[in-house]
Amino acid sequence: MLVALWVCIAYSIGGLALAVRASLLFMIPLSMIWLPDLLARIALRDDHWDRDFSPPASGSLVRIVAWLIILGVPLAWLLLFRAAG
């Protein structure tokens, strides 16, 4: 619901092009909220034979970061646009 509100605000500010960009931008944080455990297990390493094991991030940490992105990025944009114009 919150993402739909941000996309509607983007549409009212910049038209269809900005609304499409905003909706594509929010796909990553939404996937972090919907699939946190799966995304927490993904490790971007080139060396699979590395003996040093680091445990994956917890799913709740991934979900918290996603909510911070969804809440923080649009608010920062709105504050910057308000200050600029």
C-alpha positions as a printed NumPy array, in Angstrom:
array([[  0.   ,   0.   ,   0.   ],
       [  2.815,   2.38 ,   0.868],
       [  4.652,   1.604,  -2.364],
       [  1.47 ,   2.298,  -4.338],
       [  1.247,   5.668,  -2.617],
       [  4.868,   6.478,  -3.534],
       [  4.239,   5.473,  -7.161],
       [  1.129,   7.683,  -7.282],
       [  3.116,  10.603,  -5.885],
       [  5.821,   9.967,  -8.485],
       [  3.142,   9.969, -11.196],
       [  1.737,  13.26 ,  -9.988],
       [  5.208,  14.851,  -9.853],
       [  6.825,  13.5  , -13.001],
       [  4.245,  11.663, -15.057],
       [  4.262,   8.102, -16.323],
       [  8.033,   7.878, -16.856],
       [  8.829,   8.689, -13.225],
       [  6.069,   6.378, -11.98 ],
       [  7.494,   3.457, -13.973],
       [ 11.002,   4.179, -12.672],
       [  9.713,   4.375,  -9.107],
       [  7.824,   1.094,  -9.416],
       [ 10.906,  -0.635, -10.828],
       [ 13.038,   0.836,  -8.053],
       [ 10.724,  -0.59 ,  -5.394],
       [ 10.822,  -4.129,  -6.821],
       [ 14.09 ,  -4.868,  -5.002],
       [ 12.969,  -3.776,  -1.505],
       [  9.623,  -5.513,  -1.973],
       [ 11.389,  -8.749,  -2.844],
       [ 13.531,  -8.236,   0.273],
       [ 10.336,  -8.045,   2.342],
       [  8.578, -10.972,   0.669],
       [ 11.568, -13.336,   0.451],
       [ 13.986, -12.29 ,   3.212],
       [ 15.287, -15.746,   4.134],
       [ 16.054, -16.671,   0.536],
       [ 17.829, -13.397,  -0.143],
       [ 19.768, -13.625,   3.14 ],
       [ 21.313, -16.93 ,   2.021],
       [ 22.61 , -15.555,  -1.281],
       [ 26.336, -14.953,  -1.032],
       [ 28.11 , -13.076,  -3.795],
       [ 31.501, -14.762,  -3.657],
       [ 33.778, -15.739,  -6.499],
       [ 35.731, -18.297,  -4.503],
       [ 33.53 , -21.217,  -3.468],
       [ 36.493, -23.082,  -1.978],
       [ 37.142, -20.477,   0.676],
       [ 37.484, -22.091,   4.114],
       [ 36.508, -18.925,   5.988],
       [ 32.798, -19.304,   6.726],
       [ 30.688, -16.316,   7.544],
       [ 27.091, -16.955,   8.512],
       [ 24.437, -15.416,   6.299],
       [ 22.489, -12.376,   7.379],
       [ 19.249, -13.038,   9.18 ],
       [ 15.973, -12.704,   7.314],
       [ 14.719, -10.132,   9.784],
       [ 17.752,  -7.921,   9.132],
       [ 17.064,  -8.058,   5.384],
       [ 13.422,  -7.161,   6.002],
       [ 14.373,  -4.183,   8.236],
       [ 16.769,  -2.825,   5.609],
       [ 14.04 ,  -3.119,   2.974],
       [ 11.575,  -1.153,   5.102],
       [ 14.202,   1.526,   5.715],
       [ 14.696,   1.821,   1.948],
       [ 10.956,   2.002,   1.257],
       [ 10.409,   4.647,   3.926],
       [ 13.646,   6.603,   3.701],
       [ 14.432,   7.015,   0.016],
       [ 11.132,   8.641,  -1.06 ],
       [ 11.082,  10.9  ,   1.987],
       [ 14.614,  12.047,   1.212],
       [ 13.632,  12.728,  -2.414],
       [ 10.587,  14.717,  -1.356],
       [ 12.637,  16.794,   1.073],
       [ 15.308,  17.433,  -1.563],
       [ 12.736,  18.455,  -4.19 ],
       [ 11.008,  20.721,  -1.709],
       [ 14.317,  22.371,  -0.776],
       [ 15.351,  22.753,  -4.427],
       [ 12.199,  24.242,  -5.774]])
